[in-house]
Each structure stands twice: as C-alpha cells, then as structure tokens.
C-alpha cells in the first residue's frame, strides 16, 4: 500500500513537531508539508493534494467547518484542538477523529485506524436507530463509548462526547450489543472496550476509566473494578494490545 499523503495544518511549531514525531512511528503516513495559517493551508492543499490532514480550528478565524474545511476539499480530516468545544460540530461535519492536546501515541494510533485507507473493517459495528428523549437518532454502535443506567433511563455516551438519553433498559442494550466489543461491568455500566485508554485507581474501592476520545472519563465502584480485573480488559482490549496502555494507580 502506498503511503498516505498527509499535511499538518496546525498553528504552532511545537504542536507540529509533536505530530511529526508521533507520525514517524507509522510507515503508512507520508507528510507532504505544513502550514500555520489559512492562506498557506489552502496553497498547500492545492499543491500537495493530500488524502489526510491534521487541522486545528484556530487556523481559521471563523466558519471553520462550513467555510474553511469545505474549501479545502479534503478526503479525510483529523481535528486537533486544545478544548472539546468543536467536537460535536466536527463529527457532524464528518471528520475522522477529534484529538485533544497533548496527543498520545495510543490516541493517535486509534485515530489512524479510522482512516479508510488504513482502516481494518469493523465487522461487528452496525447502525442503530435510537428513540431518545430529544427525538430519534441514527448512529453506528462503534461510536458508543459507554452506556450508564440512571433511574428509569439510560445515558449513551458517544466518542465525540455527545450524551443521549433513552428509555431502553441496560439489559436490552447488553443483549443487542452482544458480539460487539462491549462488556457489562456492573448493574448500571456497559463499556466499549475498543475506546478504553487507561484505568486510574482513585481509592481502594473506586477508580476511573479513561476513554480515548473527547476527554471522556467514567467513575466506577468496587463491583466494576472486580469485573475489570476478572475480564482483564486492560490487558486484552484491542487498544491495549496495540498500544501498551498502562493501568495507573494513585
């Protein structure tokens, strides 16, 4: 497979250097150039004809998605940003992923796995229609980070940070998602192990699961921690196996 032509449209030499170092570990990527302002980015995209671009929203003063990115005509975009404030709009626009600084090698590897030329086919992912409290939504099960039961509803957290509430019981979610990379941790928690980044022990009886997207964290108690140890999620999840993600203790 030919290397993917890639450009870095990211203001700030330090961030571009960090990306170059991280991307150097991936043979399938070839960096064609860099730009730190909108005019340079437009010229670079015309000359280099990139397949993939890492773009920071601050490079455009306004209309980043509908104006700037639309003019670039890029096939695949990974947004890099210091805050998740543009995440929902980014995924609605159709970006590959949304990375928050500082970017880890594990998080970058996950983003690159979603670029179609590099993508491993998701044989178990499927689209579902969900009747939320705010109306119907359609999305792929691969976008689900975790599901939490809350009173008479369940909260579905997507990888971009969006939270959807519905009246589907968590037991029904578990049956529906059997065969996907989902694990039930306790009576109220279901997680997608492909999006798990790390685990941090908070106390003897509590911990925090950190997901690799949009700064999502999930606090868990004793039952969930026992289930995590039994399942060895952090030793055998696809993300863990590929990236050696650590389990951190307090």
Buried (B, 14 or more C-beta within 10 A) or exposed (E): EEBBBBBBBBBEEEBBEBBEEBBEEBEBBBBBBBBBEBEBBBEBBEEBEBBBBBBBBBBBEEEBBEEBBEBBEBBBBBBBBEEBEBBBBBBEBEBBBBBBBEBBBBBBBBBBBBBEBBEEEBEBBEEBEBEBEEEEBEBEBBBBBBBBBEEEBBBBBBBBBBEBBBEBEBEEBBEBBEEBBBBBBBEBBBBBBBBBBBBBBEEEEBBBBBBBBBEBEBEBBEBBBEBBEEBEBBEEBBBBEEBEBEBEEE
